[in-house]
Amino acid sequence: HVQLVESGGGLVQPGGSLRLSCAASGFTFSNYRMAWFRQAPGKSREGVAAIDSRYSTSYADSVKGRFTASQDKAKSTVYLQMNSLKSEDTAKYYCAADRFACAWPGSAGFDFWGQGTQVTVS
């Protein structure tokens, strides 16, 4: 069955770094656009970064220059390197997969979602 399992979240001080990972299984990873979303308490879900099967990336303006999405197709894993973290980056971060690569930056069209990993910058 399909699984997206995020890891790497935690507590970090402002200015620090974290690397999130999302391990995928149960579908053909290389056929999907992968993305990271985040949701803070009381706020709507926000697209953070996306990477497609050709390794083309897209970022929210709020994270450009600080976050980098990458993927390892051999491991069916997508990563989010987060540098220069700010308190406003605090949120639960979710990994998602989109078969037709047309939903980004919206979240409604993504096919599969992980359970999320908490990132707290304080």
Disulfide bonds with the S-S distance in Angstrom:
Cys22-Cys95 2.13
